[in-house]
Structure formats: C-alpha cells, structure tokens
Amino acid sequence: MNDLVTRLLREELRGQTAYGAPQLEVPVRLNTNENSYDVPPDVVAAITAAVGEVAGHLNRYPDREFTALRTALADYLSKQTGVPLPPEQLWAGNGSNEVLQHLVQAFGGAGRTALGFTPAYSMHPIIARTMGTRWVDGMRGAPSGVFDLTAESAIEQVRAVQPHLVFLCSPNNPTGTALDLDVVKGVLAAAPTSLVVVDEAYAEFARPGTPSAVTLLADYPLLVVTRTMSKAFALAGARLGYLAASSDVLDALRLVRLPYHLSAPTQATALAAIGHHASLLETVEAIKAQRDRIVGELGRLGYPPVASDANFVLFGGLADAAATWRALLEHGVLVRDVGLAGYLRVTAGTPQETDAFLVAMADLPDSHRSNATTPTAEPERKEH
Ligand SMILES: *Cc1c(COP(=O)(O)O)cnc(C)c1O
C-alpha cells in the first residue's frame, strides 16, 4: 500500500492482514474444510433447471425477502434439530460470513465490543474489526492449556469484558470440538443484554448426541445460531449461509442488508439444493468415517489429534508446523496452518485423499515431531 492509501485507511485497519487461505492447484486440497465430493448429478440437474427458469427474468430484481428460500431453510432446520421454526425466524446471506457481517453491522460498530474465545474462526475478529467493533480475544482452555472452553471460564470472561456481542463456535474451528450446551447457557445467563452468536457451520458433522443451540432459541431473544451450506451441503461455491434468531433480531438485520442482497440465481440454487438435502447430505457419514480414521491414525503416528465433531482434525506434536506444512505440500497435500504453534489442521476428504495425507504423514522424518507431550495454545504465528 502506498503512503496516501495507508494514511487515509481507517486506523483500525492499518497493519491488518487480509483473510488468505491459499488457493493452490495441488492434487489433494484439504485446507478449507470444503466437502471433497462433487455435487451429485440429480442435484446438478435440479439446480440447472431452477437457474434456467429464473434466467429469463433477470431483468427484474429478485424477491427481497427470499420467502421461498426462508421457508425451505426453516423446514430443513426444524427437521434437523427437532425444534419447530417458522420462516420469520430464518435469515440468509451470501455465505454465513455475510450473515455474520449483518449481525455486526446491526449490533456492533464504533464504541461496541465483541468477545470471542481463541483459537476460533478467524473471520469473527476480522468481520468485527472491519465494522469498527473493538475485538477482545478471550481464551479457551485457561488455565490448563488445552482447547476446551468450560462454562466457568466463559462466564468469568464475559463478566470481565461486558461485550455487546459474544461469538461462540460449535463445533469449533479450528479445534474441532463441539461446545457443551452448558457453556452456551452460561454465557447467555452472564450476558442477558448481549447478542450471543453460536456459529454452527459444522453442525451436521457432530458426533451423535451433540445438541444444537437452536434448541435454546425459544428461551433467549438475543441468541443467534448461524449455519451454512458451504460444508456438509457441498455448496461452498454457491455462497449461501443462514441464521435462526428471533423475528425482532431479523428486523434489525433488515436495516443493514443491501437491498436484494441474494440474487435470483443464488436463491434458485439454494432452494433447489435444499429440496435435495437428503442426496447432498449422503456424503456426511462417509466424511465422518474418514475424520475418525484420521483421528485414529494420527494418534498412532504420534501426532496427537484433538477430538472432532467437524469435517476436519487439528493435530499437534509438531516441532515446526510451517515446516511440516511445506513438507506435506511437497507430497501434493495442502493442509491448513492456522497459526497455532505445533499444530496443523486437515480436512477429512475422500478415502483416497485421506490415504494421500496419511501416507505423507507416515513418510515424515522424525525431525518433524516435537518432544512436547502437553498441548499449548499460542495463537501467535502467521497463517498459511
Ligand atoms: C467455513 C466456515 C463458515 C462458512 O462460511 P461461509 O461464508 O458460509 O462459506 C462459517 N463459520 C465457520 C466457523 C467456518 O469454519
């Protein structure tokens, strides 16, 4: 950036680095938690027909309230969680990143504070800061050094910071583990006048018996649960994320969204995909099997994995995460360096992709192993 640009740039953005997971052309891409399986032919046919139908009417603005899509999302989420939800409680955007941005636009901003518990999703602080919101990095695992977040610790941090917004992520990216609902309830009780956002981007991959925060919506008017079609639904390229909240929260979001923010092709695509959710979600069990296989094998190889409810695994025991990241890339395997000393994150893909990753891991010379046996959380290094 030249001097003129840097000087004019908003102060809170100076020196910030842009989100930048590498998009490299390598045979095995396991770095952004996409679903490795292509969209199945029946869903491709449905999407193609639906988009074809709206193409002739692109001269008109789309339905600003995306009513049909909200109805379909409400039906899906009600079935998935067992909680009846009317369309009036569903909102969507171009990726859950956009719905997160709507939340911060409406409830954050200058003079407001947001709290998250790191390591968690790197976009939460980025979105907060770009809207001028003060971000506080809360801690997971204090004081034991592991990545769990206990209700006591979360409550204590919420009380100390008194944030306007709290971000929870369950299952948590990049660590993989889902939160106990006691943590969510504890935060809600400790912050009854704050917006509490639970990012459930990976909910469909959770181990059996993991309840969704959607089950708490009826009791907490300032609770928001965000979801996405980018992961389990294998639709990252379509850009469709959504949330469930009270209809009053939705009215607040209508004040900040741009008019007609969901294009007619996006609405048509998402609606067609939701209509075929059973077919799209068929890969979820296969992906979970590969995730559990990665957890088992990495444990045997001496790279301790973190328990995962998602479609990825965080693993440690590395002497130099950046060096291991490069070594895996030389094997044609792209994983994610999330900036945690001694740790890397790998997406669970197809059995063939898992093979390639595990073979590459087994081939690593011993020098890649650290001697440390206890995990430490130090979010200090640059991400790859
Ligand atoms: C991948 C991911 C998202 C999804 O973002 P989209 O904009 O919906 O693609 C949201 N939250 C978390 C924690 C994620 O890891």
Ligand as a Chemical Component Dictionary entry (heavy atoms), coordinates in Angstrom:
data_LIG
# 
_chem_comp.id                   LIG 
_chem_comp.type                 NON-POLYMER 
_chem_comp.pdbx_formal_charge   0 
_chem_comp.three_letter_code    LIG 
# 
loop_
_chem_comp_atom.comp_id 
_chem_comp_atom.atom_id 
_chem_comp_atom.alt_atom_id 
_chem_comp_atom.type_symbol 
_chem_comp_atom.charge 
_chem_comp_atom.model_Cartn_x 
_chem_comp_atom.model_Cartn_y 
_chem_comp_atom.model_Cartn_z 
_chem_comp_atom.pdbx_ordinal 
LIG C1 C1 C 0 -16.365 -22.414 6.860  1  
LIG C2 C2 C 0 -16.933 -21.666 7.979  2  
LIG C3 C3 C 0 -18.005 -20.816 7.784  3  
LIG C4 C4 C 0 -18.624 -20.748 6.438  4  
LIG O1 O1 O 0 -18.555 -19.551 5.823  5  
LIG P1 P1 P 0 -19.446 -19.348 4.514  6  
LIG O2 O2 O 0 -19.352 -17.882 4.331  7  
LIG O3 O3 O 0 -20.817 -19.822 4.837  8  
LIG O4 O4 O 0 -18.817 -20.141 3.421  9  
LIG C5 C5 C 0 -18.581 -20.177 8.867  10 
LIG N1 N1 N 0 -18.102 -20.369 10.103 11 
LIG C6 C6 C 0 -17.073 -21.191 10.334 12 
LIG C7 C7 C 0 -16.626 -21.422 11.711 13 
LIG C8 C8 C 0 -16.453 -21.842 9.279  14 
LIG O5 O5 O 0 -15.407 -22.635 9.511  15 
# 
loop_
_chem_comp_bond.comp_id 
_chem_comp_bond.atom_id_1 
_chem_comp_bond.atom_id_2 
_chem_comp_bond.value_order 
_chem_comp_bond.pdbx_ordinal 
LIG C1 C2 SING 1  
LIG C2 C3 SING 2  
LIG C2 C8 DOUB 3  
LIG C3 C4 SING 4  
LIG C3 C5 DOUB 5  
LIG C4 O1 SING 6  
LIG O1 P1 SING 7  
LIG P1 O2 DOUB 8  
LIG P1 O3 SING 9  
LIG P1 O4 SING 10 
LIG C5 N1 SING 11 
LIG N1 C6 DOUB 12 
LIG C6 C7 SING 13 
LIG C6 C8 SING 14 
LIG C8 O5 SING 15 
# 
